């Protein structure tokens, strides 16, 4: 059975549920959120019903990937005795308390977000990021290669390609070492922020051997989706302030900033210790950080120069911090 509370874009439609497919999203697809279909079971509930991905119908591996991401074991629905019911009630009450506390924390951060970021706001925020960049970013044509050289060890196996270039044996060509990628004159438009196993052809979590970065992307840090040039600029300005806030208040190490070419910035930070990750996880909704890029290291992110499908503008590298030989990330 699936945990419906962990699904995104859930819609009820003619006796079934339509939602975003977690496995497709992990691969960087299903942007519209309608690949997963869940049908009512014999007892009338959707929790016990059959599910399928309409883009990968009959693909058992894809179904297993869905279950691995949002599945729960039903324990054959054995009736609970008095003690088990009491333990379940206590556990549920604790979960509800945690959820209420999380909602209060999220609301408190959101209500004061612009006040928190105000000390870090700058009208010339692009120049500020350029000035803080340890690496020179003068040569636009070299930005993709410079990004790879500065961000990844030579022997790290990286995925690069288009959004859908993963999941089939022929996609092994999209997994190369950083050194091999750098030999190519032209690099693909997207990259996943992880190190993968050799001989991988899919970006599934099972193939990831290292997650060196966390990504902050804020499509709606202004409180809604930007719809005008002024709102898009304000959205990116606030995200640049968030980068400085994260350095100052959260103790994060900024590696790179990429302007997506539309409404957002991608902030690449070194992954902090797990205790800090747990604390930041509780804050991401309050800081209006998009959950998927933060939590998943296998999604395809724009490389410098990648043309945005909506704005037709290229992504631009605004800040780059070289990994030294003595660092291990």
Secondary structure, 3 states (H helix, E strand, C coil): CECHHHCCCCEEECCEEEECCHHHHHCCCCCCCCCEEEECCCCCCCCCCCEEECCCCCCHHHHHHHHHHHECCCHHHCCCCHHHHHHHHHHHHHHHHHHHHHHHHHHHHHHCHHHHHHCCCCCCHHHHHHHHCCCCCCCHHHHHHHHHHHHCCCCCEEEEECCCCCCCHHHHHHEEEHHHHHCCCCCCCEEECCEECCCCCCCCHHHEEECCEEEEECCCCCCCCCCCHHHHHHHHHHHHHHHHHHHHHCCCCEEEEEECCCCCEEEEEECCCHHHHHHHHHHCCCCCCCHHHHHCCCCEEECCCCECCCCCCECEEEEECCCCCCCCC
